[in-house]
Amino acid sequence: MTTHALASSPAEQARIPELDRIELITVSLPFVQPFATSVHSWAVKEALLLRLESGGVVGWGECVADPDPYYSYETTQTARHIFKDFLLPQVETGLTFAELGQRLKPVRGHGMAKAMLENALLDLVARQRGVPLHELLGWPSRRIPSGISIGIKDTIPELVSAVEDALRRPYHRVKVKIMRGKDVAWVRAVRQAFPQIALMADANGDYRPEDAPLLRELDAFGLTMIEQPLSFSDIIQHAALQRELATPLCLDESIHDLDDARAALSLDACRIINIKQGRVGGLLESLRIAAHCHERGIGVWSGGMDETGIGRAFNLHLQAAAGFTLPGDTSETSRYFAEDIVEPGVVLSPDGFIEMPTGPGIGVQVLEDRIARFELQRERLR
Ligand SMILES: [Mg+2]
């Protein structure tokens, strides 16, 4: 397949249909257990959803921003503001997705708000055409190898037992969150208990360049990667750190778009990129980043933002694309929610894969009665 075919999705030329009804809905879903990173712990999932209706067909988008700015500067409230005041006014019937992308370019950043809009429009168009989203994006269905992400625990035995629990399911790799003070000894304990598993660590930006000697100790544990050890805004210092480490670095928070990915690869600041479509402005920019990495032999994978079943389905369809060579973070729904807002939920096959949804659009049924039950706010814009 040529570079050009890889970089350009047929969805770029699809046209935006007339929108009869536009609603923003905020939902709050309790997590089965709180999820903690080096920065913050979340007990509920608050998500901003976009519901679009056109000719009786409904498309859905999910914004991956949290209500707080502890993963990204974007929040559910900034996304609402940017969407209503700057993005929606640029949407016009008959525009192609490529043209819409150009119109949204002057809005700097706010990739999460942009992704919500693009997601909902792509789902709507795919549903109107009666095709699965991955087909509109230009990729055949495939089975997705699943990994699991385990949050910060209070004690080392709790972490080891959480990994043991996770491994009762056939996940293809285990990621543990680390932070300063909960790192080398914690990873060593997991590695000693499970010598064979594919293991990686995610620091969510908790370390400083002067922590390089400590991070170098992690080289002893054969990790597949260390994710985002340094600041969420840094690329340069990661390049210096990568030169000192044998373990590949993976950038997550630092990559906001294709330009960031280009900069990171040209500086050798990482050997792997975690593409969160909801963070980099949507599926089409994700495909551009994946193609750029693929051409350079750099592996990418699809991270998660603890999405509801709507966002989770978008992440699955994205992983049909070439370049997603590493297991992603899309794990089973039951780990996150007792009740989700879509059916069916994500389940693992006995060999640790997730089947791509087969129906039109994102391919899952959105349960509007459940959404009404979990709803905090609903705003009709058209
Ligand atoms: Mg991460």
Residues whose N, C-alpha, C, O or C-beta is under 5 A from the ligand:
A	BS01	MG	D202 E227 D252
